[in-house]
Amino acid sequence: MSTLDPKRTVEELKELRALTSDPNTGGAMRVAWTDTWLKARAWLREKTQGLPLEIHNDEAGNTWYTLPGKSKKALLIGGHMDSVPNGGWLDGCLNVLAGLEVLRRICDQYQGQPPVTIRLVDWADEEGARFGRSLLGSSACAGTFDPDADRNRTDKDGIRLEDALQRCGVDIDHMGKSRKELKHAAAYLELHIEQGPVLESMKLPLGAVIGTFGVERHMIKFVGQAAHSGSTPMDKRRDALAPAAKLALEIRDIAEKHGGVCTVGSCVTKPGIPTAVVGECTITLDQRNLKAGALKRMYNDAVKASKRFAKEEKCEVEWSRIWNIEPILFHKDLIKLCYEACVEVAGKAHKLPSGPLHDAAEMARAGVPTVMMFVQSLRGISHNPIEDTKVEHIEMSVRALDRLADKAIAWILKES
């Protein structure tokens, strides 16, 4: 008899929210490499007491909960406990706590020795909220992380990434050693809230994810001339904000033209005072597309537009890449199994891509057969305290993930 208890997952999610949320806004505050994040991870370890698990942190700071099986071939179920500042109560942690519930059920059903090894992983710093480097722990495990490219990143307080990691027991130069964790990985599953409006608009609770968008993320600096706002005529100005503003509007057409999405997420001006024309303006541009060729064309169009606008406003422009990842398509067999699991639980389901980044993309890049499952997000909103999913849908997602795990175990044994 199954011991799966989706209601327990909901209660644990609520408990975690009470433990790690801002008391004023209710937003999650589990930013990676902070004390609140470490508290959340300690709480998670406590939830696994009584299970016959081997638990350890790897060199990249990822936490692995391993239930050894008759075969060393491993089914991985992953998620992340970190959040953005003032984020939602489900993003990331639903993956982990639903995975924990599935792990409990498998352990009970097989008296602690399933046919394949089951591993729950809590990835370190999926969000990249503090230092701007998303998928940090999973990319190290996948072998795509370059310490020298990221060690000197700083947060808003000037703290270096390398130093923040060291405080939490992680040596940035040894993070790549975590690749050994994937030696026996046979499949990777990840459940996540959709963070978008598609499933809700279709009145469907669950969906199978076919892949993740590729991302180009850049910093663009426009340089003009700071001048007095009262004494400088409009036709004599070299206002660095002007080409940045033009580009921020132009990217809408670029996104629509190529079937992707573009976002200017931050804008910093200098001197940054009311009485001075802007002499320097730095913006960030995030571009995403499921097709590699289209993503490249989006980037090229944005570069051309920035140069045109800079020339019009008598400014200069410089581009620097923050980070990028190519589009990822998940494993066709596992997509099929995921879709079946969703239909069995919800009656109907949908196949859709993921615009947001997820650790699953790094697992797929590493060659591990991978799939994701989405559960509906109310209003399509995430990274916000009002992020929410109906309780009955959360419970359905736990049951669907559990079914997918059984299907994946059978698939692994068949492929062996």
KAWOJO-V368935 format. One record per helix or strand. SS is the DSSP state (h for helix, s for strand). FROM is the first residue (numbers start at 1). LEN is the number of residues. If there is no record, write none. Layout:
# KAWOJO-V368935
ss	from	len
SS	FROM	LEN
SS	FROM	LEN
This chain:
# KAWOJO-V368935
ss	from	len
h	6	15
s	21	1
s	28	1
h	35	13
s	54	4
s	63	5
s	71	10
s	87	1
h	93	17
s	116	8
h	136	7
h	147	4
s	154	1
s	160	1
h	161	7
h	172	11
s	185	9
h	198	4
s	206	7
s	214	10
s	227	2
h	234	3
h	240	19
s	261	10
s	276	2
s	280	10
h	292	21
s	316	10
s	328	2
h	332	15
s	350	5
h	359	7
s	370	6
h	378	3
h	391	25
